[in-house]
């Protein structure tokens, strides 16, 4: 198992290299290593039927993450990258993606647990060369301010719980904006970034993945969640709030405050 080091800028990116596998799963673990164990157990039980790999970012993590990863029983040799200090959400995710060797890189939150063949629908989504991002959960908006769950098909944004991105997209538009130190709305920003470069975003048919408690959400009280969400959403609005051309089905023009 390869062990990386420290801060994002200290670890050389491999994204310019040609992929050596079809899929790379990237997971970030911090204070809840048992969530990682559950995710890796699901991946071990239901591995993709294509060449794949795993990158785990131990974000100043609690516990012996290296031992847990080694004991997960994965049929592939994972890469473990350990940080010397706690990084913000986007920096941690970007660190893992920089070392991924997949044609498609799949960001998976540790709240997820594969319970069946989760990869087939993701791989199928990228058979369309116009698709740059795909995932099991997606949203649409009529005004760029209120977003609602969308059915399978093309969406305005793919949610970050399970977000698969074509390698060329990361080369084309770059990584997640590092100013998103918390996860909320970083997926909206990244999706619009890709779609602004003419890539399509797609929600797949339901994936064989069970969602458990999301630590990034429940560990903050309601007031703190609201504060962090609003700060991130205003960051999104400053960049994309006037880009109604990026909405698939824009409604009547007009601006509304985001609740």
N, C-alpha and C positions, 0 to 999 in steps of 0.2 A: 504494500500500500504506500503510495507516494504521499509525502507530507509537505505542504507548502508553508508559507510564512506570512505573517504580519499584514501589512496594509495593501489596498488594491493596487496602488501605483508601484509597489515593489515586486509584483508578480507579473511576469511577462504574459501578454495575451497570446493565445494560439488561434484566435479566430481567423487570422489571415491564412492559416494553413488549410489544406484540403482535408475534408472530414475523413475519418477512418472508421466510422460507425454510422448507423442510421439514426439512432436516438441516443441522447445523453440526458439522464435525469439529474437535475441539480436540486439539492435540498440544503437548507440552512437550519442549524440547530444551535440554540443558546442555552436557556435554563431548563429545558425539558427533554433530556436525552431519551426518555422512555417513549416519547412521541416519535422520535426518529426510529427507535427499535420497531415500533408498530408499522411505520411506513416501509422500512427495509424488509420486514417480514412479509408484507404483502407483495413487494417487488420480487422477493425470492420465491414466493409461492406461485406467482403469476408473471413470469418473465416474458418480455416481448419475444416474438418469433423472428425478430430481425436482429442484426448486430447492434449491441447497445452497451452503454456504460453508465456509471454513476459517479457524480462528484458531490462530496459532502463538505460543506463549509461549517467548521466548528467555530462559531462566532463568540470567542472568549467563553466557550461553553463550559457548563458545570458537568463534572463527572468524567470518567475515562472513555471519551467518545471513540478513540482509536480501538479500544477493546470491544466496544459495542458494535462498531462497524465490522470488525474482523469476525465477530461471532454471529453475524446476521445470516450467514449461509447463502450469500449472493453467489450466483453462478458466474459473475464477472468480477474482476478485481477493481474495487472502488479506489478513487483518488480522494484523499482527505487533505483539506487545506485548513490549517489552524491559524487563527488570528491572535495577536498579542494583546489586543484591546477590543472592546465591543464596538462594532461598526453599526452605522445606520442601516435600515432595511435595504435600501437600494445598493449601497456599497457592498453589503454582504452578498446579495444576489449577483451583482456584477462580477464580484471576485470569482464565484463559482463558474459563471458563464464564460469568463475569459479562458478557462482551462478545459472547457468542454470540446470534444472532438466529434460530436454528432452533426449530421446533416440537418437534423432538427434537435433543438435543445428544449427540454421540457422542465420548466420550473414547477416543482411540487412542494406545497406546504406540508409540514409534518403533521398537520391535522388530518391528512388524507390516509386512507388505507385501501389499496387495491384488493378487490374481492373477486376478480375475474379477469378476463382478457381486456385490460384497459387500453392497450396500445393500438389495437387494430383500427379503431375509429380515428385516432390521431394521425396515424400513418396515412390513412385513406384521404384525410383532408388535404394533405400536401401533394396529392396526385394532380391537383389543379395548380399550375405554376404561378397563378396570380395570388394564391393564398400565402400570406406571410406569417399570420398568427392564427392559432386555433386552440380551442380548449373546451372543456365540458360545461362551462358556465359563461354566459355572455349577456350583454345589455344593449338596449337601444334608447335613444332619447329623441324627443321632438323639438327640444329647445337648447340642448347642450348644457342644461342645468339640473334637470330631473331625469334620472336614469332608471329604467325598469328592466326586469328580467325579460330576456328575449327567447323565443323558441329556436330550435336548431336551424341553422342557415347563416346567412351573412348578418353580422352585427356591427354596431358602432364600436364596441370594445369587448375584449375578452377579459374575464376576471382572473386575477393573479393566483388564485388557489391552485389552479392547474393551467398553466399558460405555456403552450408550445410555440416556438418561434423558429422560423427558417434561419439557417446560419447567415444567408445573404442579407437578411434584414438587419442583423446586428452589424454587419460590415457597412451596410447602406446608411443606417440612421443612428447607429451608436447604441449604447446601453440605456438602462433606466437612469433617470435624472437623480443624481446623488443627493440632491436637496430633499428628497423624500426619505426622511429618516424613519418615518412610520409607514406602514404598508398601504393604508387607505388612500385610494385615488391615484396611486402610482401606476396602477394598471390602465386607468383611463388615459393618463398622460402618454404612456408608452404606446398604447393602441393607436391613439391619434397621431403620434409621431410616425408610426409605420404607415398608417393610412394616408397621411399627408404626402408620403413618398410613393403613393399609388399601390400599395399592397392591400389585399383584402383581409379582413378578420372574420373568422367563422366559428360559430358554436357548433360543436359536433353533436350527433345523437348521444343520448345518455351514456356516460362511461361507467364501467364496472368499478366504481370507486365509492367508498363510503366516507362521508365527512364526519369528523368528530369535533369536539370543542376546539375553537380557534384561539390559541393562547394570546396571540397578538391583540385580540379584541377583549377577551374576558379579564385580562390582567389589569386593565384600566377601568376606573369607575366611570359612570355615565358622563359626568362633567368633563373629565379628562379626554374621553373618547370624542366628545363633541368638539372640544377645543382643537385636538389634533386633526380631526377630520376636516373641520372648517379651514384650518390653516392650509392643509394639503389641497382642499378643493379650490380655494382662492388662487393657489399657485397654478392649478390646472386652468382656471378661468382666465387668468391673466394671459396665458399662452394661447388658449383655444376658444375662449368664450365667444369670439366673433366669427368663428369658422363654421357657419351654418352649412357651407358647401360640403363639409365632411360628414354631415348627418345623412343617413340613408333615406329617412322619411321626415324631413323637417316640417314642423307645424307652422301655424301663422307666426309671423315675426313678432317678437316682443320679448322683453327680459323680465325674469322673475327671480326673486331671491331664493337661494338654495336653502332648504330647511336643514 
